[in-house]
């Protein structure tokens, strides 16, 4: 019988059969918990109280006062009548509380989503064979993107947002903010016939060329902008100057949008008294109330939306989850990404029956609700009530100047532009992150936000794959450290790093290799080549070529020159390799094949059986894989390529109990240097 094979992990993992039985046993409980998790409201509604109600009422009404002017303004960015912004606002804020895991977020029309819808719809309508109106297309975008988000959420695939890095989000958000701002200049100044859905550089050129056509709208536009920024910064200064009245100045600041709209509307009404034609551009008649209808869900509509549906869904979930996670961190709670997918999916799918276009989380309105003291997601209901009141009072919107709404848009979206500090930080931290950001901004500016998303995300994926496929490894040396107790220990650091000049080479005949990535199919071949080349460069070759050229393998390279051979003569023979696997969480079949190839090539190079020791293995599965590949077993001074376990009977009686799996590099080096060949 064999001796017990020395390993780090001794506890046997449960097999597939045992795991299946355990899963079936707990299936009813898991199912009940899953259904309950779909409605997080059940966890807190029973504890609702008057204090929470007061906070939610104030925050909900405050956010509602902001969403009304922004909703109408963003609908115009999307190329839709202003009432559709209110439809989208109402459904989002009214239903979200049933599925929410974030108390702060406010769902409704946003700048980036409105721009994307406007450009996508304009692109479809430009086709000579289009079959549907802009309103039908926008509502169907909400339906299908909502359904896709809902499916992803039900399948608990919220992790997909983790694959999108922050520079991608910052890039297309900044590009979109610049595009929207430039697109609103014409309306701010009353310049007619500027198509804002074209690429931003064209819109900018046409706007500059048409500056002589500026009219009286510019008075309303510039005064509105001056008022918005004056109140914003004036209120913040006053809050610091008189901190005991900070709350008052806070509400003055956040209500600046609706107050300027009311003030401009009154002035516009007075200007238009006695005139048949308005001297400025105004909203005019807006239909009153909610309007219900079944959105087009046919295959012809789906084919019409095409690939643009992917980018709409992408922005829908990404913008929402990014904002929800951000405010969760600020206010010390965690959201559930998959549940937020469900929430945003349901609100948009149902919203499409009210002619809403895609709505998602708004950063500015979420910040306002958070600072207003919101206590639970129920605050959205009070925002919805305010929006409903506005929808049935649309006669009051007749004289709202378009220039004022453009000022509201410009004022809101410029906050989305990445700060110089953030851009400088990207440059200093990681050049390729900066390039991902820059590509998002530039491509969005010269094409559309859809292409900005695709190109920046594609570059981020390429950079990630290159990092995985071309990882570097560290060859470690020993750095002696003396503790306070006088005990001498070793730290293992990269031998060629300038910060560790005092580090000594590892013991003669031993190489210590630290992998920086898991061993998987993208990087295995590269790691194989680099490790073998490093070993050949730093140790002496003992394998000799056949003297007869006809006996040499066709793919064997000729020996180096005599000078190079003499230089290597002083180098040691390779006896052992220590692999530090602290950064290796996965080894797939291609990765283990690479390790086997390394073993074969180094054994040939040293013309003996080299020992392979492994340190810092982070889970038992990696150890099992190494054993299956024949690592860690030495019989009669030969490493065999089969696994030996306690149940196997064999006539071999000289199985070594030498350890090849170690908890620390020190242990591995000690075992490797005690080897006698």
Buried (B, 14 or more C-beta within 10 A) or exposed (E): EBEEBBBBBEEEEEEEEEEEEEEEEEEEEEEEEEEEBBBBBEEBBEEBEEEBBEBBBBBBBBBBBBBBBBBBBBBBBBBBBBBBBBBBBBBBBBBBBBBBBBBBBBBBBBBBBBBBBBBBBBBBBEEEEBEBEBBBBBBBBBBBBBBBBBEBBBEBEBEBBEEBBBBBBBBBBBBBBBBBBBBBBBBBBBBEEBEBBBBBEEBBEBBEEBEEBBBBBBBBBBBBBEBBBEBBEBBBEBBEEEEEEBEEBBBBBBBBBBBBBBBBBEBBBEBBEEEEEBEBBBBEEBEEEBEEEEBBEEEEBBEBBEEBBBBBBBBBBBBBBBBBBBBBEEEEEEBBBBBBBBBBBBBBBBBBBBBBBBBBBBBBBBBBBBBBBBBBBBBBBBBBBBBBEBBEEBEEBBBBBBBBBBBBBBBBBBEBBBEEEBBEBBBEEBEBBBBBBBBBBBBBBBBBBBBBBBBBBEBBBEBEEEBBBEBEBBBBBBBEEEEEEEEEEBBBBBBEEEEBEEBEBBBEBBBBBBBBBBBBBBBBBBBBBBBBEBBBEBBBBEEEBEEEEEEEEEEEEEEEEEEEEEEBEEBBBBBBBBBBBEBBBEBBEBBBBBBBBBBEBBBBBBEBBBBBBBBBBEBBBBBBBBBEBBBBBBBEEEBEEEBBEEEEEEEEEEBBEBBBBBEEBBBBBBBBBEBEE
